[in-house]
Amino acid sequence: FNISYDVKSFLHPKLPKKIKYKTEVEKEQKEKQFNEKMISKVLRKRKAICSGYSELFNQIALKVGLESQVNIGDAKTKLYDIGRRRVRVNHAWNSVKIDGKWCLIDATWGAGYVNLKKEKFYRKFNELYFDAPPKQFFMEHYPKKGVWFDVVVDKNEFLKAPLIDDNIINGKYEIIEPKSGVIETC
């Protein structure tokens, strides 16, 4: 409700800064400092892309005593994503443990959506991305290593699977056939 998607940063990303380190401890310290600066910037500007949403969510969850982690991987959002040959790291989301159960959270997608033609973010809370069912969630999200706890996500199935909408995520519908391609709903 309080953070808007930073469409400008998404459309015109800055080159990533390289973090130099000599040890794993130093690497972790520098990553922590980088994330703290990012979270501070998100709170100050009230704008973020997925990494800002997920790092902020993670920090809030940890501060209230929940186990939480940031997940990175691939997300499918456009028609040309169907049938790609490779996965890429282009998105971040969270896992949080609530009452002994790990839940999938995508605070970015739960905050609203972007109209790329208008280059505008529309705030629209979507509860479906807060504790989304893994089977449906992983039709749109591919974890970097292809595994989320005990769930293995098949890379080839992810790449060729159709784009889905909220009716699939919330379990109202299930895709029976085709297992790949584009399905339009009315």
Number of C-alpha atoms within 10 A of each C-alpha: 9 8 19 20 24 20 18 13 12 13 10 8 9 8 6 6 7 6 10 9 12 7 9 9 10 13 14 12 13 15 13 12 12 14 17 15 12 18 22 14 14 20 15 10 12 15 17 24 19 20 21 26 26 26 22 22 24 20 17 13 17 14 11 8 8 15 15 20 18 18 20 21 17 21 23 23 12 9 11 9 18 18 16 13 11 10 19 14 12 15 21 25 27 24 24 22 14 12 8 8 10 16 18 21 25 26 23 26 21 17 21 16 17 15 10 10 6 7 12 14 17 12 17 12 15 16 15 18 22 17 18 18 16 15 12 17 21 23 22 19 23 28 22 18 11 18 12 17 8 6 11 13 19 13 17 13 13 26 22 18 22 24 21 20 14 13 12 15 21 16 13 8 11 12 12 6 8 10 13 16 13 14 14 8 7 2
